[in-house]
Amino acid sequence: MAASLNGYAGFKHFLVSSPAEYVAHVEINRPEKLNAFFEDMWLEMGRIFDKLSYDPNVRAVILSAVGERAFTSGLDVQAASQGGVLSQDTASDGARFATRARRHIHEFQRSIGAIEKCEKPAIVVMHGISIGLAIDIACCADIRFCSRDVKFSVKEVDIGLAADIGTLSRLPTIVGNHSWVKEVCLSARFFGADEALAVGFVSRVLDDKPKAIAAATELATLIASKSPVAVQGTKEILNYSRDNSVADSLRYTAVWNSAMLQTNDVSAAMLSGLKKTKPRFEKL
């Protein structure tokens, strides 16, 4: 049974535990509503990943969801239309309404983007209904696993809007196939685990949710056993390289490692390799 993680008991919409040393497991916890998100939830998710980013007791993160039916059904449209992001404001002029909407969208983007900004690698495990915001969340994760029963959809056009939390910006880079991306985003059609694996959206498909979480836990435990200096540096450089030219990325890597190579982790890792022992790295 997973142990509790100190400092994370106060969150209302998420469960946070530690199934292995230096591994955090975050679970979306609104199964009675298919884990649909409303504003308090995405703000809380942002705070959780901000906290995990600087927590020296965490080196890898798993994100999944409670319940058997859904990872998340996306935005809670009813809540959003009743005073939320989709509600209409007829009292203000267009510019003022647009300004409030823009600020609200930026806040939403930042909260979900906290997964990507988190210094620790994040593995997302999706199952069942995984639509709309599920794709935005998954695109922010570093590694994506799913169970065979998963049902994906970039659903936003079906509720009359363009996806605005990150899918349209991140998904084309992740899969590298613009025709396929436009097909699924413009049609909102469902696609399954095998198709997601074929295009590179996920890297593993497991038979069911427990097996997918077990695989993610095994991988997170392996990552957490490595030097946190090396792991966090690798995530930072990979993300920088994705968004910049090769020349700029090589320059950034040189500057980054000119500082990070001063760590004792390099000698500890090399010495353990020679002695065939398991290295222990200081908290970061």
Secondary structure, DSSP 8 states (H G I E B T S, - for coil): --EE-TT-TT-SSEEEEEEETTEEEEEE--GGGTT-B-HHHHHHHHHHHHHHHH-TT-SEEEEEESSSSEEE--B-HHHHHSSSTT----SS-HHHHHHHHHHHHHHHHHHHHHHHH-SS-EEEEE-BEEETHHHHHHHHSSEEEEETT-EEE--GGGGTS---SSHHHHHHHHH--HHHHHHHHHH---B-HHHHHHHTS-SEEESSHHHHHHHHHHHHHHHHTS-HHHHHHHHHHHHHHHHS-HHHHHHHHHHHHHHHTTSTHHHHHHHHHHHT--------
